[in-house]
């Protein structure tokens, strides 16, 4: 068969790609992961009895701002990593911004606190379980997002896995924030950030194994 005939035959089988296909696929994965994480939260910890009162507090919404910002930026990053050759430098910078701001605010608050109270400000009362809970609640989203990325065309597998982990970790934190009682920014800056970073690490390790074509 001549090369021109092969190209013509391959071209005849092409079908148009759905607009925003990658974004829609990842959003469906996040919806599935959100349902799984929420169900896991309810099964393991139940719903807080003081949720109506909590919704009226300013710090509750301030706390949600971090995972929401991380989720939005990580979604853009994961979408780009699912397409070969897509530029990602600005997307990585956007992902880093919420973490940098969180750590800066936490550092300022620690320095402004008398030395004898700084450790308690960072440990809170649930530091032993918070990070593990975030990672656990991120696993349904991580599985769904990794499956979604596998159906795209990632070529940078470690980075794609890391992006999936960041996205899943942010969503797991968002779900956990509905239950967590900690209202200290330094606490968030340590244990919340650590939970997302560990989930990203799991994604980075899984990427070359699961996302391989």
C-alpha positions, 0 to 999 in steps of 0.5 A: 500500500502506498503512503498516500493511500494509507494516509487517506484511509486513516483520514477517512476514519477520523471523527471530530473531538467533542469540544472541551472533551478533556475538561468534561472528562475530568469534571465527570471524574471529579463528580464521581470522586466527590460522591465517593469521598462524601459517602466515605466521610459520612460512613466514617465520621457522620455529619457534624451536628453543628453544621447549620451554625458552622455555615454562619461563621466567617472562618468556615468559608475562609477555610474553604477558600484554600481547597477551592483555589487549589481545586480550580488551579489543579483542574487546569493543570491536569487538563493540560497534562492530559494533552501532549505538548500543552504548555504547563509552566503558568499552570504550575505557577497558578497551582503553587500560588494558593500554597504560597499564600497559605504558608505566608499567612500561616508564618505571619500568624505564628510569628505574631503569636507568643512563643509559648502558644505557637506549637499549640497553634500548629498542632490543634487537637487533631494533628495526628489524624488530619493528614491521614484523613485527607489522604483517605478521602482523596483516594476515590477522586484520585482513582477517578481522575487517574482513569480519566487521564488514562483516556486522554493522551498524557505523555509526561506520566509522572507529572500527569500523576502528580497533577491528578494527585494535586487535584484529588488531594484538593477535593479530598481536603474540600470534603474533609473541611466540612467535618474538621473542627480546626480553625487555625491558619497555621494548622491548615498550613501544615497538615492540610498542605501535607495531605495534598502533597502526600496525595500528589506523591501517590499520584506521581508514583502511580502515574508511570504504572497506570497511565502508560499507553 
